[in-house]
Amino acid sequence: MTYILAISGSPSHPSRTHGLLEYASKILQQESYHTDIISVRDIPPDVLAYGRYDSPNLEEPKALLERASGVIVATPVYKAAYTGVLKAFLDLLPQRALSGKVVLPIATGGTLAHLLSIDYALKPVLSELKARYILGGVYAVDKQIQVQPDGSLQIEEEIEQRLQEALQEFAETVSKFQPIAKELTHAS
């Protein structure tokens, strides 16, 4: 079974960003993908703030990342960029952590003004981690994702459709390049 890791870069919980990851994970599970979600906010702050690369708290996230054929990285956008907690986490990963992986970036923000934050802020760091295939991504404005009283999300149809299309492309790309990804991971 193909394994997908979803990384939530939201510093708060519950959040729209994390909710979108849960939604995406359910869709992928319905397509017979095994998925896990890790939240970088669950990593002890001192590990992130002091750059403790050798912390035992990073062993499981690193192992899950190594195992994954595809990775979804989701973040809210603050000040035209991904969150500091996500940056601190990505900085602690090995230099080739995304080598051979297909990556789907997802971002949420308060305004359309930050629409290009995926391209100009997030994709360069994912590329630096040697992601082989970084897909176009999905950006959603906060008002398009409403948190219901029971904690569930109500996603506007347009965003839901774009997310489903992106997940379909993601799944197809992961399936297509999974053998190549395994070769690259073992060669690294």
Solvent accessible surface area in square Angstrom, and as a share of the most:
residue,aa,sasa,rsa
1,M,176,0.79
2,T,22,0.13
3,Y,8,0.03
4,I,0,0.00
5,L,0,0.00
6,A,2,0.02
7,I,1,0.01
8,S,1,0.00
9,G,0,0.00
10,S,1,0.01
11,P,65,0.41
12,S,57,0.37
13,H,99,0.44
14,P,104,0.65
15,S,20,0.13
16,R,83,0.30
17,T,2,0.01
18,H,16,0.07
19,G,11,0.10
20,L,0,0.00
21,L,0,0.00
22,E,72,0.32
23,Y,51,0.19
24,A,0,0.00
25,S,9,0.06
26,K,126,0.53
27,I,33,0.17
28,L,2,0.01
29,Q,92,0.41
30,Q,146,0.65
31,E,111,0.50
32,S,77,0.50
33,Y,24,0.09
34,H,70,0.31
35,T,10,0.06
36,D,46,0.24
37,I,52,0.26
38,I,25,0.13
39,S,11,0.07
40,V,0,0.00
41,R,73,0.27
42,D,98,0.51
43,I,12,0.06
44,P,43,0.27
45,P,107,0.67
46,D,60,0.31
47,V,6,0.03
48,L,17,0.09
49,A,79,0.61
50,Y,158,0.60
51,G,25,0.24
52,R,103,0.38
53,Y,133,0.50
54,D,131,0.68
55,S,11,0.07
56,P,99,0.62
57,N,65,0.34
58,L,1,0.01
59,E,116,0.52
60,E,118,0.53
61,P,13,0.08
62,K,55,0.23
63,A,60,0.47
64,L,25,0.12
65,L,4,0.02
66,E,117,0.53
67,R,137,0.50
68,A,4,0.03
69,S,9,0.06
70,G,0,0.00
71,V,0,0.00
72,I,1,0.01
73,V,1,0.00
74,A,0,0.00
75,T,2,0.01
76,P,13,0.08
77,V,10,0.06
78,Y,114,0.43
79,K,188,0.80
80,A,55,0.43
81,A,34,0.26
82,Y,35,0.13
83,T,4,0.02
84,G,57,0.55
85,V,33,0.19
86,L,0,0.00
87,K,79,0.33
88,A,25,0.19
89,F,1,0.00
90,L,4,0.02
91,D,67,0.35
92,L,4,0.02
93,L,11,0.05
94,P,72,0.45
95,Q,123,0.55
96,R,118,0.43
97,A,14,0.11
98,L,2,0.01
99,S,8,0.05
100,G,2,0.02
101,K,6,0.03
102,V,2,0.01
103,V,0,0.00
104,L,1,0.00
105,P,0,0.00
106,I,0,0.00
107,A,1,0.01
108,T,3,0.02
109,G,3,0.03
110,G,56,0.54
111,T,59,0.34
112,L,120,0.60
113,A,87,0.68
114,H,46,0.21
115,L,86,0.43
116,L,98,0.49
117,S,9,0.06
118,I,8,0.04
119,D,63,0.33
120,Y,163,0.62
121,A,21,0.16
122,L,3,0.01
123,K,44,0.19
124,P,71,0.44
125,V,21,0.12
126,L,0,0.00
127,S,59,0.38
128,E,104,0.46
129,L,11,0.06
130,K,73,0.31
131,A,15,0.12
132,R,109,0.40
133,Y,55,0.21
134,I,45,0.23
135,L,19,0.09
136,G,52,0.50
137,G,26,0.25
138,V,2,0.01
139,Y,7,0.03
140,A,0,0.00
141,V,10,0.06
142,D,43,0.22
143,K,147,0.62
144,Q,30,0.13
145,I,0,0.00
146,Q,78,0.35
147,V,68,0.39
148,Q,54,0.24
149,P,145,0.91
150,D,119,0.61
151,G,47,0.45
152,S,55,0.36
153,L,43,0.21
154,Q,112,0.50
155,I,23,0.12
156,E,85,0.38
157,E,141,0.63
158,E,85,0.38
159,I,0,0.00
160,E,56,0.25
161,Q,100,0.44
162,R,82,0.30
163,L,0,0.00
164,Q,81,0.36
165,E,94,0.42
166,A,13,0.10
167,L,2,0.01
168,Q,112,0.50
169,E,87,0.39
170,F,0,0.00
171,A,14,0.11
172,E,100,0.45
173,T,19,0.11
174,V,1,0.01
175,S,61,0.39
176,K,143,0.61
177,F,37,0.15
178,Q,36,0.16
179,P,85,0.54
180,I,63,0.32
181,A,7,0.06
182,K,105,0.45
183,E,126,0.56
184,L,54,0.27
185,T,39,0.23
186,H,154,0.69
187,A,87,0.67
188,S,84,0.55
